[in-house]
Amino acid sequence: MALSRSARLAALATATASLCLIAASPAPSPGSAGIGDPYFPQLGNGGFDALHYGLDIAYDPGSGRLDGRTTLTARATQNLSSFDLDLQKLDVTSVEVNGRRARFTRSGDEMRITPGDALRKGRTFTAEVVYGGVPQALSGPIVFGSDYGWMKTSDGVFVACEPNAASTWFPSSDHPSDKATFDITLKAPEGLTGVSNGRLVSTRTQGASTVAHWRESKPMATYLATASIGKFDVRTGRTPGGTPIYVAIDPVLAHSNAVDVYAVTAEATDYWSKLFGPYPFEETGAVVDDMPQAGFSLETQSKPSYSAVRDESTIVHELAHQWFGDSVSVKQWKDIWLNEGFATYAQWLWAEHRGTRSAHDAFLAGYNSRPGTSSFWQTEVADPQRDTMFASAVYQRGAMTLQALRERIGDKAFFRLLPAWAKAHRYGNADTAQFTALAEKISGQHLGDLFDKWLYTTGRPALDQ
């Protein structure tokens, strides 16, 4: 087919314009090694937005070895010549980007991947990493002095990764501001159960192993991903309100009379749904393991993880996190009071609901039990610092802030604010300034002085008369 002279000129003009566009586009450059969170500058990664993780994990409890294949689907947010993933200590066998072998280097907990071709801004790509080794739990002052992350148990593993331990068992953009959906497949010796986030898609036998495929279809922060494996008694059903529920309890703990985990989980899920808005995930539940070395619980998305049978108040705390922390996640770790202060206040609301103590009385009890000289009052709740990000003041003074707010703006506005906050940032991220702005909008009041006194100032605040 021959082109006319005018058609040839038009084609030439189009090609010239395209060349100009390409020339004007920024040259490919490496994505940053971290997102710049002041507490964990190297966590998370720049240059792309994580969309989905496909995790295929095989675990041998005898040797403690994990063999994994992680497939990340992401969208480039700049023209990328290379990009980083967070991975701690495990050995990498191979990396592919868009199905083609890619080069990689390791430096500390960073893995830099260089694909054969640059990745264009706005394009979706996949990165597949094959890796393995014996994951190591993290330790230090951050999580109450406890080990955390991938923790070996007598019959498997207990996985609770807040704030920075997801990358101890899979390569990731390990920061809550980069949420993604997940498919998690767990392969373990026959007789053991693998429990993860979301809904159980399938279970099958493969030789002498059992393979469980879980799917979390709602965006999730990496630290909320779990892969707990062991012997569990499993009970499933629906809450009275209709939410599917899955509770797995280590049989060693099955006869504990501390609390009926299934019943409290069902009741609290439905009650919080009335107070905070619709339950944000497809399933609720719990994983209760015999892990005394951990000594803590974590709000792993859709089914909190408990290192023992905990009391009713702990269960309602972790379930409140499904709204405050899991669905609405922090933009930076310094805003952690938006998770812990809210979940602690939920414990006060639960006591109020039960008729055992009002939130006002809980507030006064906490306030009056700590003199002005107590170190408790020296934590700046809005920026508690990395090693003390889970200090008791973040929980208790955070909850006091909410009670002070409730008493300032009144119950009508306050109980409009909680579900409005959960709805406004559902499946996303938010910070303290945004909460302050929404509280002022709903109440019609200027509240800067209140938040300044309770969140940004050290010392024991004077009570309003």
Disulfide bonds with the S-S distance in Angstrom:
none
